[in-house]
Amino acid sequence: MNSHRIVIMLVGLIVMIKCTGLSVFDGPFGVDGPPLVHVENLHVFPNKTIWGNFTAPYQTSPYWTNVMLGNNIGWDKSERVMVYPYLTSVADDGVELCFALLDISNVSVVSKYQKDFSVRAHTGHHRKFTKIDHLGFTMNYKTDTGEADFIFVRGSPFMTLFLKDSQAKFDTHNIVLSINGIVPYSSKIVGREFKVKLSNGQTWLIFALNGDITLSLSKDRQHISVLEIKYTGFIRVALMYQDEDYKYLVDHKDKIVIGGDVDTDLTDDSGKYSFNWISVNKDYQIVPNTEVLVLGLPHHRDHISGNVKRVMKDTYPTYRGSMDGYIGKQWIFKESLSPLLWNAPRKMDSDKIELIKKTLRKEKDLQPREYVDAIYTAGKFVASLARLAIISDELEETQLATHYRKRVKTILDYWLDGTKDLNTSRIVYDSLWGGIISKKSWENSGEDHRNGIYNDHHFHYGYFIYSIAVILKSEPNYKYKGIGQQLVRDYMNPSTSDPYYPITRHKDWYLGHSWAQGIARLADGKDQESSSEAINAYYSVVLFGHVTKQKDIYNLGRLMLATEIRSVQTYWQITPPSTIYPSIFADQGVVGIVWDDKVDHLTYFGDSKTEYIHCIQMLPFVPPSEELLAKSWLDNDWEILKAVLDDPTLKEEWKSYVLQGMAIVEKEGAWKLIQTVQDEAYGLGNSRTNAYWWVATRL
């Protein structure tokens, strides 16, 4: 299916460019307004100057969040954005480029920021977005004499600057050893291509595409001025990481990629999606079907297809592994779409069914162990009851299924009824940014895991969507079907035609996985801890699409589930012989938190406890966990994780999760041990019945 195309004016520049938009599907999942009380966010406000002509609904979880919030935060990292291969810092007059060295330990791999090379527009100010798409964005700066566009593209080896009647300058915290082989202390160098060698061993290339420029080096050899005060045209800068890259950079200097859209083509069995790169010529005119040079990461390397040529192999090392260059008009990826719905792909062991039935009856009155007036804990608990209804269906325990669904509906009533009255509402619609938020977090930004500034929406609402889908399975006209659709649109809207929600709120299409953080400046960019809850979020949408017979929701949910699993297995699960992470870190077996410039072996809530770090990447245990938790990973990971069973401080809740992980490699041993777990383990996102079901359906 073709994505929507929209026209975006690059404000203030010389042409109107027809660009692809953010849509990833032919149409929206709805355009009706949410039947909720509409409020305006009280805690964070769109910077209208920076957003330019863009209006709500705004993106709330993109990798460039630091840029959209502006500066003046008071720390050096305020507006850093990882665009790959560069860690950039956006300033009021330009962009600092860092090709980060890695600070490596057994608990983290960190991109170490240093100011390698800066590209600036002289006297630049008043910056704003003029183009945003899935794979890049453009910021326009006013200057004293004209204006300038800084073009950021994920994977581009070039930082691209378009000047209109403006002056460029370059800075480094290193020493310039030479420009084109000489040190121009007093002389000036004229040309269109320059090799700048720095004292840190780096060589940066500068290309002027629309005519000669004149470079002058300062006496301290840290500042390079372009003497042309009113230059109009493109200037591109690239790090030449290795000598053999030079040919490809020169050959593609004038094939200017400015972004790209995501296109999808989905069937019942397979999902194809593509990155369609958008390129312009030196006159800033769109040139269709141009073969551009863009760098990819390890998860791209595994399954990229289409008419692309791999070059510059294993270059530009990053904290996610080394990159490769690809030359082509379009990157195509194919994913097998999971057929899994309510149950595992195999039945429960017959010798375990009676105990599971007995446990199912015993948990009829399962109570939450934590306060359920919080949207996250309530969602986890109601979804655990919904799981019990589905297991009852599978076991043909009709009365128990009815009982559990009744309990689910009671909790959903508490959260979803009374939506027309602010006094009784639990969720509201934020018309300032465009999204559903909890009323508690609207009133107090610290509540509900900062749901009100758009943290974790896919985690939170995934549990509710799952629960609504379970009711719809037996009651197709259930009263909260419409609210369920709104929750789906909140984090999985695929189209700019939806006037109420941004595009695929949490998904980073270039990286394949989601970001959990919302509208917040973060020193290390976006992050996501619980990768498996992101899996659950897209799985829940799959069920909702299936049960409501909406094939577009069903299939796009499966594609987003597949891409999430691929990236989680690449960047969270460390499976030998993977060489993405250095061995001292890889020996930990799993990543706890993936950031946009580092990875940590820890969690937000439990620091460095082994069971927390490993099992937060497993829960909740649902049918697609079958595909997420690969035995090839668990075979290695279990050798690390099993030691916690001898730890006297191991909590029962986490013991159950550990044993559910164990079931993938030692099923019968896990079955025996999991029966010894105390009842206190259950009542918040897990149940004894579901734990038994999981073990009983393993190979």
Secondary structure, DSSP 8 states (H G I E B T S, - for coil): ----EEEEE-TTSS-EEEEE-S--SSS-S--S--SS-EE--SS----HHHHTT--SS--SS-TTHHHHT-S-SSSTTTTEEE-SS-EEEEETTEEEEE--EEEE-SSEEEEE----EEEEETT-EEEEEEEEETTEEEEEEE-SSSEEEEEEETT-SEEEEEEEEE-EEEE-SS-EEEETTB--SSS-EEESEEEEEETTS-EEEEEESSS-EEEEE-TTSSEEEE--TTEEEEEEEEE--SGGGHHHHHHTTTSEEEEEEEEEEE-SSEEEEEEEEEEE-TTS-B-TT--EEEEE-HHHHTTEESS-EEEEEEEEEETTEEEEEEEESEEEEEEE-----SS-SS---GGGHHHHHHHHHHGGG---SS-SSSHHHHHHHHHHHHHHHHHHHHTT-HHHHHHHHHHHHHHHHHHHS-TT-TTT-SEEEETTTTEEEEHHHHH-TTSGGGGGGTTTHHHHHHHHHHHHHHHHHH-TT-TTHHHHHHHHHHHH---TT-SSS-SSTTB-TTTSSB----S---TT--EES-HHHHHHHHHHHHHHHHHTT-HHHHHHHHHHHHHHHHHHHHHTB--TT--SS-HHHHTT-B-SEEESSEEESSBTTTBT-HHHHHHTTT-S--TTHHHHS-HHHHHHHHHHHGGGGG-TT--HHHHHHHHHHHTTT-HHHHHHHHTTS-GGG-SSS--HHHHHHHHHT--
